[in-house]
């Protein structure tokens, strides 16, 4: 039986070139036309500080790459020391990151750093809860494209930090034939024939079905995966038996923390949940200066 042990392998930071436009936008939005006028007025330019990013509730951290880049864009000389790694479960009161630099720099970057770490840690933490519910089954938890505009790469990385896996990143990296595609194409067989003719061998093809009859129609075309949409657990178990390992099975539609365990027990390979990204609650993380 597959395990989730590989979820604890290190997840690389996203390259700066990928996230820098978003981080710069966030900083520009916060600093506005005149910069941090409160900090400039109150804090001497020479003042230095040590600050701790700390957890005000338990969870799993994510978003360090974007937060660290925000600090570096404000002050390349500021020092960031990770105390609790991403993807590691921690309790309330845990110290996550130690920051050393000018007080002005830390204060200017503070809110943007927290605006990345809080929501992304929320995604990682919620994902870990879903993953825990599937323990002992073959099912892997995967995200969807129901992401915050601009945050997709970061949110999908946070899902991985929580022990989940990623679905396609966008419309351009895999074929997913959904119900409206099927209707517009003239049926399951017509859609799959066209998909096979249109793409090369490195492009995965998945098709969504919501009835057993559609499943039987799809299988002869050997899609790489079949998305079983809004099926009852009894129907999911039946579909898994029919597929019999010939392709990957993915359960989707209305997946909630309270239902995911029963869905995983049907034997599906994957369970996709939009809730991982669209319903995650911000994890409460704060920044405090040290005496």
N, C-alpha and C positions, 0 to 999 in steps of 0.2 A: 504494500500500500504506500503511495507517495506520501511524503511528509512535507512539512513546511519549514524544515531546517534551513533551506537555502535562502529563506527570507531574511536571515540574519547576516548574510554576506554583505560586505561593504557596498553601498550604493554610491557611485561616483557623483560628485557635484556636477551640475550642468555647466557647460562652458560659459565663461563670462560673456562671450560674444552673443550667446543666445538670450541671456537674461538682462544684459545691460540696458537695452532700450526701455524695458519695463521699469527697471530700478531707477534709471534717470528720470523717467516720467513721474514716478512716485516722489522723488526728491524735489523735482521742479514744482510739482503740484503743492507740496508742503511749504517750500521756501518762497514761493510766489515771486513777486517783483523786487522785493527788498531784503530777502533773507530773514533770518530769525532775529527780529528786532528786540524781543525780550532778552534773549541771551546776550546779544551784542551790547545792550544797555546795562545789564546787571553783572555780567561775568567778565573779570579781567582777562585780557588775551593771554596772559602768562599762566593762568590757573590750570593746573593739571588734576586729573582724577583717576581713581580706579572704580569701576562700576561692575555690578553683577547682574546679568540677566538671570532671573530666578523664576521658578515655577510656583504659582499660587494654587495649583491643583495638579494632581498626578496625570500622567499621560505619556506620549511619545513625541519627541521633538522632530521638527522638520523645518526647512526654510533657511537653514544657516547660510547656504550659498548666496541667496539674494540679500540677506541681512548683512553678511560680511562685506559684500560688494558695496552696499549702501554706505557702510562706514568708511571703506577704502576710498570711495569717490569723494567723500567729504574731507577725509584726512588720510592720505597714503601712509602717514607715519604712525597712525593709531595701531595698537597691538590687540589682536583678538586671540584669546586662548580658550579652546573648547574644554569644558570640564565634564560635561555629560554628552556623549555622542548622539547623533541622530539615530533613530530606529531603536533606541534603548529605552525600555520602560523606566520611569522614575516616579517618585512620590512627591506630594506637596512639600514645598520647601527646598527642593533640589536646586543646586546651583548649576546652571546650564553653560554659561559663558562668562569669562572674565575679560573686561575691556580696560585698556590703559591708553590714555591720550589726553589731549587738552579738553577741559571741561566744555568749552564751546563746541568742539567737534562732536563729542558724545551727545550733547543735548540736541544738536541739529539733526543728528542721525537717529535719535532714539525712537521717535514715533514710526518712522518708516521701517526700521528694523523690526519693531514689534508688530507692525501691520503685515509683515511677511511671516514671521515666526508663529504668531498666534493662530491665524487661519490655517496655515499649512500643517502645523502640529495638530490642529483639530481634525484635519483630514487623515493624518497618519494614525491618530488615536482611534477614530471611528473605524477605520479599516481594520485595525488590530482587533477590535471587538467582533467584527464580522468574521475575521479569520479564526478567532478562538471558537466561534460557534461551529465551525466546520472541522474541528480537530477530529482525527480518526476516520475521515472520509477522503475520497480522492479529489473532492471539489476544490478548486482554487477560486478565490475572490478576485474579480476584475472590475475595473472602472469603465466609464462610458465617456462620450463626448459632452456630457452635461456638466461642463466646467465653466468657471468664471472667465469671461472674455479677457484674454491676455495672460491668464494664469495657467493655461492648460499644461504646459511642460512642467511647471512647478508643482501643480496639483497631482499630476500623474506620477511624478517622482515621490511625492509624499505618500501616495498609495503604496508604492513599492516599499517605502520605509516602514509602513504599517504591516507589511507581510503580504500585500496583495500583488497582483500582476497587472500589466497594462493591456488594454484593448488597443485598437488602432488609435493613432495620434490625430488623424484627420481623415478627410475624404480621399486623400491621395495615396495612402500607403497600403490599403487593402480594399477588396471588394466586399461590401456587405449589402446583399439584396434584401430589401425590406418589403413590407406588404404593399406599399404604394408603387415600388418598382415592379413588383409582380403583376399588379393590376394594369399598370401602364404598358408593360412588356407583352401582356397576353397570356400570362400563366407562369408557373414554376419552370416547366421544361423550356419554354421559349427564353426566359430570363437567363437560365443557366447555360444554354447553348450559346447565347450571345456573349456572356461573360467569358466562357472558355475560349471563344474565338478572338476576344479583344485583348487579352493580357498574356504576358509571358509566364514562364514556369516559376518565377520567383514571387508572383503575386498570389496571395492567398484569396480564396473565394469562400465566403460564408453566406448562407441563405437563411432567412427567417421563415419559420412555419408556425402556424397556430392550430393546425389540425393534423391528425394522423395520416389522412389521405395525402396531404401535401408532403409529409415526410416520405411516404412510399414513392411519390413522384420524384422527389429530389435525390434519393439515394443512388439510383443508377448513374447519375452524373458525377459521383464521387467528389462532392464539395469538401473543402478542407475542414469545415465546421458547419454545424447546423444549429441555429438559434431557435430554441423552443420557447415561443413567446406566450406569456400569460397562461400557461397550462397549469392545471391542478397537479398536486403531487402524484396522484394516481396516474394521470396521463403522462407526466414526466417519466415515471418509472416504466410505463409501457413503451414510451419512445426510446428510452435507453436500451431496453431489451431488444427492440426492433433494430436499432443501429448496431448493436452487438460489437462495438469496438471498431467499426468500419471507418468512422470519422469522429472528430471531437463533438461533444454535445455541450451546449451552453443554455442554461436556464436564464430567463430574463423577464422582467415585467412585474412590478409591484413587490420587489424583493425588499424585505424589511428585516431588522435585527431579530424580531420575534418569529419570523418565518424561515430564515435562512438555514437553520439547522435541519428542519424537515425537508427542505429542498435539497440540501446536500446529501441527505440519506437516500435519495432516489438513485444515486449513482452517476449524476451528471459530472462532466469534467470541469466545467466552469460555471460560475454564477456571476452575472454582471449586475451591478447595482449603481444606479445614478446617485443614490443617496450618499455614497462615499464622498462625492464632491459638492453636490448641490444642497445637502442637508447637514454637513458637518458643522459643529459649533466651535467657535473660536476658543482655543485653549488659553486660559488666563496666565499670561507671562508678563512680568514687570521688570523694569530696570531701576536699580537702586545704587546711588553713590555710597561708597564705603568711607567711614571716618578715617 
